[in-house]
Amino acid sequence: MATQQTGQAGSEEISKAKIWKVIGASSTGTVIEWYDFYIFGSLATVISPLFYPPGNDTLALIAFLATFAVGFIVRPFGAVFFGRIGDLVGRKYAFLVTLILMGGATAAVGFLPTYSQIGIAAPILLIFIRVLQGLALGGEYGGAVVYVAEHVPDEQRGFYTSFIQITASLGLLVSLAVIIGIQSSMSVEAFGADSFYAGWRIPFIISIFLILVSLYMRLKMQESPIFTHIKSKGLHSAKPLVDAFMNPENRKRVLITLFGATAGQGVVWYTGQFYALFYMQTILRIDRIQASYIIAAAILLALPLFVVFGKLSDKIGRKRIIMAGLLCAVLFYFPLYKGMVYFAGNEVQAIQSVPDKLTGLPKLAPVTDVSGVPGETGVAVASAPDVNVPMMILLIFIQVVFVTMVYAPIAAYLVEAFPAKIRYTSMSLPYHIGNGVFGGLLPTIGLIACAWTGNIYAGLAYPMLIAGITLFVGMRYLPDTHGHRIWDEVEK
């Protein structure tokens, strides 16, 4: 294939067949990494009592969720570490390493002894594994997006990279499907047992086989043509960290990207999927499996919209769609959650701390009688709800539509916003701070806000505030990179 691609001098024309192979290999591995990352949180209530000192399941869950949050906090460090490797050595090498690291760490959880078997070493090892997962994911996303974006035509970058954007929601969907499938095939006791043969270990061990398939596909891939070109010409950066963050112009791009795009995008992603799931389980007291079905159905219905908005961004620009999604979130989150409370069917009006009947320690409980004063007896605790499932799916689906609006175009924007020689490093950091820190901590912050105030809607203040700030900064400062020709910069 020696002919020149129109508008991209110096690059080989890449056939559509090769583009789809690139997307297939990249997205398969990325789905598996998201699956690995989210399987940990999806099983929080099942395995948290197994890895922390016995006697109080509430404290064990809090400790487990803190361990889960560690994976989000370290993602920016993984972005910097593997971003540097990707800009120095190559995109392909970096995300081969992240794939092996994530797969190995996830599989290790499936073989990890519990607290009853090795004592305090169990939670320590669990935290260490979670750190490795976070570091791996911090390097994976940037590599996959850059690799795909540097293979595809400029005028279709939003469309093709949208398939990578599907992988995060698809990974969550797969994790829920695997858990539901395995849990349905055995008793509750067998699934949550404190033994090496427990069912909860299976989703983690499955990672071994998934990673081997993806690794085989990725080993057959060639390096990105743009990186190959700049490295052969000696144009790649010898100090990507210095060039990315010490250069005033590029540092400004990083900050505008974080506060004008990815911070808001991160909270919208986690509100529409993770916070909605935790909210149904903890505030509305919907059965855990039923809540998982509702989230899974909404995500499945919304998946095609990633491609729709990705393709639309090639025509009208990335910025307009991202900003529209942020605006929708600010305007409609409160009425959407009011609707969720109504259709949950148990008339929850507030939430308060009540003593656990067994331990006497405080735990959260939704209440339907707001005339009760904390500390008094007789406060009506919400019973198991009679859920209007179709309406709940619709309300979650609308939230996931906002997710597709802000998330589908963001990959193309990130690639176009930064120069090729430091692209991996530059784009990965604001993405993972926006998603890993601002977004990833949202469920915890939201539920703490509800508990602190007793107001079941208080948790929405955080995502609405961050989305609003990002909307303001983005409208004022974020450039629309639509139409940027990334081959032109390496040919200058």
HELIX and SHEET records of a PDB file:
HELIX    1   1 LYS A   16  SER A   42  1                                  27    
HELIX    2   2 ALA A   44  PHE A   51  1                                   8    
HELIX    3   3 ASP A   57  ILE A   73  1                                  17    
HELIX    4   4 ARG A   75  LEU A   88  1                                  14    
HELIX    5   5 ARG A   91  PHE A  111  1                                  21    
HELIX    6   6 TYR A  115  ILE A  118  1                                   4    
HELIX    7   7 ALA A  121  ALA A  149  1                                  29    
HELIX    8   8 ASP A  154  GLN A  156  5                                   3    
HELIX    9   9 ARG A  157  SER A  184  1                                  28    
HELIX   10  10 VAL A  188  PHE A  191  1                                   4    
HELIX   11  11 GLY A  199  ARG A  201  5                                   3    
HELIX   12  12 ILE A  202  LEU A  219  1                                  18    
HELIX   13  13 PRO A  225  SER A  232  1                                   8    
HELIX   14  14 PRO A  240  PHE A  245  1                                   6    
HELIX   15  15 PRO A  248  THR A  257  1                                  10    
HELIX   16  16 LEU A  258  THR A  262  3                                   5    
HELIX   17  17 ALA A  263  TYR A  270  1                                   8    
HELIX   18  18 THR A  271  TYR A  275  3                                   5    
HELIX   19  19 ALA A  276  THR A  282  1                                   7    
HELIX   20  20 ARG A  288  ILE A  316  1                                  29    
HELIX   21  21 ARG A  318  ALA A  344  1                                  27    
HELIX   22  22 VAL A  389  TYR A  407  1                                  19    
HELIX   23  23 ILE A  410  ALA A  417  1                                   8    
HELIX   24  24 ALA A  420  ILE A  422  5                                   3    
HELIX   25  25 ARG A  423  HIS A  432  1                                  10    
HELIX   26  26 ILE A  433  GLY A  439  3                                   7    
HELIX   27  27 LEU A  442  THR A  453  1                                  12    
HELIX   28  28 ALA A  458  LEU A  460  5                                   3    
HELIX   29  29 ALA A  461  TYR A  477  1                                  17    
HELIX   30  30 ILE A  486  GLU A  491  1                                   6    
SHEET    1   A 2 GLN A   4  GLN A   5  0                                        
SHEET    2   A 2 GLN A   8  GLU A  12 -1                                        
SHEET    1   B 2 ALA A 350  PRO A 355  0                                        
SHEET    2   B 2 PRO A 362  VAL A 367 -1                                        
END                                                                             
